[in-house]
């Protein structure tokens, strides 16, 4: 059996939220250890992330994201980079500060010398440029403003067209940012020697539908969307009131900023693109439906067809996966009676009223073809259980 894979993520305040969260939860779901380290921070400390998206202005807007927990000591990681199989560096303004930190630049240069996979998104290509890792014409893409940096460092610029593009040149994997996470994950898994086997490879991958509406939970929608696509699923998102190409606004729910406040604060997150028209959302065309939480289920449950669609997935033996407040649709569809359901405080009464055995300790619960989890903090296990039920295996 191959040794377990271990990845280092270089973190810092105001790193891009999705570009940290998606690799963390997606790789963890596949059994890959992800150590998150930041200069000047100790394990247990947190970094404040940033949401970067276009909100009607010529340049992206930066909003406050989540508090992201540091799990590894930076000095220990930098002392022996060979312990890691890959380095992931999210984008964000923190990379400008770290590009002038000799210890960080030396760490990036060490990974380049080892020719271990380097994942660079948005603005983190600046760190590889500082380490001299783009000289010799390395093909690289990034956010558009980084083109002169890439070229001044001796790299060969590649336009990020489409935004979902991940450019692989040897050990360097680069992308414009989080829209490319499906390709990033697929190419990183390949570089790590992963063998991804789907139960229905002849059909071109399992098909997954994400049900969404305005104020869907930021992580709970996007992480499954990108992670499942990264292992070969064909993933679509649909909303009863939106057409293909339109967006829903997401919401961020994090620990309360003040100890006296017991309910998580809500902040605006990224835009989440609807990729399919509601009329095309048929249970016959998908193998799984994922219902993220947030406040979106309060809208979805008022649409009879949304409730009926979830029930149809269950009646046809498809995988039904719900996280957080998504359980409201399960309750309305009558799918919780006599079933075990992972339920945190917000959905505990609803789950029990619907006849469920509310499980409070487990990170994700599987009962037949039903997968439930209490919140976005359980996303690694939630995604792992969905992958298992879809018959997808990932080995090294």
N, C-alpha and C positions, 0 to 999 in steps of 0.2 A: 504494500500500500504506500502511495506517495505521501511524503511529509505534508502536514497541513500548511496551507499558504498563509502568509502574514504580510499585511500591507501597512505602511506608515502614511498617515495623513498629516500634512503640515498645516497648522491652524493659526488663526490670529483674529483679533477683534475686527469686525466688519468684513470678514470673508463672506462670499456669497452663500446665502442660506441653502439653496437647493444643491449647490456644487459641493457642499459638505455633507448634507443629509442623505442625498440619494446614494453616493458611493458607500457611505457608512452602513445604511440599512440594507441596501441591495447585496453588498458583499457579505455582510454578516448573515443574511438569510441563506447564503450558500455555504456557510461554514468557514468563511475566511475571516481570520482575526484582523481587525482594524484598530491599530494604535493611533490615537489622536494626540498630537503633541504640539506645544506652542512655546517658543522662547519666552522666558520670564513667567511662565505659569506652571503650576504643579498639578499632578493628578487630583481631580476633584474640583479644581477651579473651572470657570466657564469663560467662553468667548461669546461676545454678542455678535450675532450674524446680521447681514444686510440683505434685504430683498431688492433685486435690480430688475426693473421691467419698464416698458414704455407706457406712459400714462397720458399721452397726448402732447408731449413736448418733443423737441428735436433730439434731446439726449435722454437716456433712461433716467428714471427717478430712483433714488435710494430711500428705502423705508427700513425701519427697525424690524429685524427678524426674531429668531429664537435665541435662547441661551443654550449654548452648545457645550457639553461637558468634555473637559480634557481628561484623557485616560492614561497617558503615558508621560514619562519624563523626557523632555527634549534632549538634555545633555546625554542621557543614557542611550537614546536612539542615535544621536549624532556620533557617539563613540564607536558604534559598530553598525554601520548601515547594511553590512552584508547579512544581517539577521533578517532583513526584509526582502520580499520578492518584488515589491513595487513601491513607488512613491506617488501619492496623489496630492496635488496642490490646487485647492479651489482658487477661483478668482476673487477679486475684491481689492479694496484700497490697502489692506494690510500688506500686500505684496510689495508695494513701494517702499515701505519701511524695512521689510525683511531683505530687500535687495541690497541694502547697505550694511547688513549684518554679516560679518565675515563667517561666523559659525554656520549660519544658514546657507550661505553661498557655497561653503566647503561641503556641506551635506548634499546639496543638489549636485555639485561637481562629482562627488563620490558615487552617487547613483548613476550619473552619466558614464563615468569610467567603468563601472561594473556592467554597464549596458542592461541594467534592470529597467523594466517599464516605468516611464515617467508620464503621468497624466496631468496635462496642463490645460486650464480652461480660462477663457476670458482675458484676464490680465496677468495670470501667474507665469506666462511665457517670459515675463521680465526676469524672473529668477534664473531661468535656464540661460537667458542672454547674459546675465551678470556672471554666471559660472562658466561662460565660454562654450556652452554646449550646443550652440546653433551654428558655429563656424563650420565652413566646408559645405555650405549649401543645404543644410537640413531643411526639408520641407515642413512648413509649419503654418497653421492658421491661428487666429485669435480674434478678439474684438477689433473692429476696424482701426481704432486709434493706435493699435500696436504694430501696424504694418511698418512704419519707419524703424521701430525698435528691432523687429525681426530682421529687417534688411541691413541695418547698421551692425547687427551682431553677426552677419555673415550667413543668415538663413535665407531660404527661398520662400517668399510669401505665397500662400494659397488663399484665394478668396473663400470665405465661409459660405458657400452657396451649394446647397441649401443650408439653413441654419442647423439642420440635423446632422451635418457632415462632421465626421471625426477623421482627421488626417493621421495616418500611421506611417512614420518613416523610421524604420528600425525600431529602437526602443522608445522613441518619442511619439506619444499620442496627444494630439492637440485638437482643440475645438473652440468655437466662439463662446460656448458656455453651456448652461443647463439644457437648452433644447436638444443638444446632441447626446444626452446621457444614454439613450438606448444603444447607439453605435459605440459610444465610449465603453460601456459595460461589455458589449459583445467582443470588441477588439481587445480589451484588457483581459477578459477570460481566455481568449485565444492565446494571448502572449504569456499567460500564466500556465498554459498547457491544459486547460480545462476541456473535457469532453462533454458536450451538451447533447443529450438524447431525448427526443420528444416521442410520446406514444403514437403520434400521428404525423410523423415527418413527411409522409407522402402528400398531406393536405397543405403543407406549407406553414405549419405551426398551429398551436391551439389559439382559439379566438376568444378574446376577453372584452367585455363591455364595462366601462366605468360609468355609473349613473351620477350625474352632478347637477348642481344648480348654484345660484349665487350664494356666496358665503359658505361654500364647501371648505372643509379643513384643508389647508395648504399642503401639508405633508401627506395626509391620508388619501388625497387624490393623486398627487404627482408621483410619490414614491412607487406605489403599485404600477402606475401607468408606465414609468420608465424602466423599473426593475423587470417586469414581466416581458416587456418588449426586448430587453437586453438578453433574455434567455430564449428568444425566438418566437414569442407569442405575437399575434397580430392584435393590437390593442386599439380600441376605439372608445371615444367618450361621447355621451349624448345627454341632452337636457330637454325636457318637455317644451320649454318656451324659447329655445335658441336653435338657430340653424347652423349647419356646418360652416366653420370658419369664424363664428362669433365666439366671444369669450364669456366666462363667468368669473366673477371676482372671488378670490379665496380669502379665508380668514386664518389668522394665526392665534392659537390658544397656548399660552405658556404659563409657567408658574407666576403667581401674583407678585407684583413688584414690591408690595408692602406686606410685611408679615401679618398685619391685622386684617388684610383682605383675604378671604378664604376661597373666592372664586377666581379662576384664571381670567386674566385680562384678554380682551380681543383686539387684534390689530389687523389692518389690511395686509394681505399677502400678494403673491404674484397673480397675474391673470392666467387662467387655465382655458386652453382652447378646446372648443367643441369640435370634434372631428367627423361626426356623422349626424345626419338629419334624424330627428325623432321618429319620423315615419319609417326609417330603415332599421330601427332598434327592435329586432325580432329575436326571440329566444331560439328559434330554429337556426339562426345564423351564428350563434355564439356557444361556447362551451362553459362560460363562466360569467357571472355578473358580480362586480365589486361595488359595494355601497359605502362610500366614505362618509365620515361624520361631519362635524361642524354644524352650522344652522341650516344647511341646505336641505336635510331631510324634512324640516318643517314645511318647506315648499313642496318637496316631492310627494309627501304624504297627502297633500290636497289634490293631487292629480290621480284620478282613479286608474288611468292606464299605467302609471308608474307602479302603483301598488299591484295591479294585475300582472304586469310584466315580471315583477320579482316572483310572484307566486307561480307564474308559468315556468320560469327557470327551474324552480323547485319541483314542480309537477312532472317535468320532463327529465328529471334526474341530473340536471346540470349543477355545477358547483355554484353555490351562493355564498358570498363572502361579505361580511359586514363588520365595520369598525366604529366604535364610539356611538354617536347618535344615529348612525345608519340603522341601528336596531329598531328604531321607530317604524321603519318600513317593514321589517320582519314581523313586528307585532301586528301591524295593520293587515298584513297578508296572511296572518294566522300560521306563521311558520315556526313559532317558538314553543307552542304547547308540547310539553313533555320532552323538550330538548335541553341539552346543556348549553349555556350561553355565557361567554366571558363578559362580565358587565361591571363597569366601574360605578361610582356613586351616582352620576347623572342619570344613568339608564337602569339602575337597579330596580326601582319600583315598576317602571314600564315593563321590564323583562319579566318580572314576577307576575304582574297583572296579566301578561300574555301567556302565562302558564309555563314559563321557562324555569329551569333550575339554574339560578344565577351563580356562576362560578366567579369568585372574587380574587383568587390568588394567581391563577394561571395566566401567562402572557397571551396565549392564543388557545382557543378550544376548538377541537374538531368533533362534530357529531354527525356521522354519516357524510353527506356531501355539503354540510354547513360548516363554515369557518367563521368564528367570531373573535374579536379582540376588543379590549376596553378603550384604548386610546393610541395616539400616534407613537407613544413610547414603546409600544409592543409591535411596531411595524416589522422588525426583523423576523420574528416568529410568525407573524401574520402572513407575510409574503412567502416564507418557507413552507407553511402549511398549504397555501394555495398552489404553489409549484408542485408539491407532492401529489395533491389531488388531481392536478392536470396531467399527471403521468410524466413529468419532466424530471430527468436526473442530470446532475452535474457532478462529475468526478474528475480527479486529477491524477 
